Amino acid sequence: MSAHESSWTLRRLHAGELPTQEAHRVREHAEACEACGATLRSFVDAQAAFEAEVPFEGFEAGVERARARQAAREPAARAQWARPLMAVAASVLVLVLARPLLESGGRADPVPPPGTGNRIKGGAGAELRIGGGVDPQRVANTDAPEALQPGERVRLGYTADAYRFVAALSVDAQGEVTPLYPESGDSLAVEPGAGQHWLPESVEFTGAGTERVVLVLTDAPVSMDALSDTARKAFTAAGRDVTRMAPLDVPGAQTQWILLKP
């Protein structure tokens, strides 16, 4: 029997990234080799656990609710919402190195291990997951723009540590600010208990172009109107380039992701 395939080659096979001829050869080897077969199965199991941890919902009911909300608010609303119901199918485990959250008046901890989201000192952190489309779930990278595929939605998670309130908004390439969590009023009280919590709904961004998503953890509640105004000022200060926006001028900790809408 030939030598074992590398873990990287088996991962690429699982991801569908190998050329057809090479994929056929490696798959045949994995079927005959107990060690390589076990490695390949471990990728399936790991992705299944990753997918099950954060469910993405059935889309049809969410679209109807989004349409009703859009009609009641504004025709050009850019965010569609849906209630969590089920996980998307597992396909490939994606490992992402994420940058720490940006913190006002403090120094961030070193970059965490892959797949753990963004973390700052004391254990606070945030994560944006993408799912619900054809591609498998993945953790969005903060170091580079993350491309969305048609039909994909995002969910936001956070680890509050000592922070007591959480809020999130998005800014598109035209500078339009959309409050996400909550849609109005003051920021949300964090969920009780240690560990990571997930904001209750997923979001599908409509239209095309660039969208910046910002999650903020604070000690005191923040008005979404005030937070939105701060985001508009940051957009203007960046020369109306949403990709160059600085952290929002609010106390606490925040992280930002750049999404490229299809």
Order of alpha helices (4+ residues) and beta strands (2+ residues): alpha-alpha-alpha-alpha-beta-beta-beta-beta-beta-beta-beta-beta-beta-beta-beta-beta-beta-alpha-beta
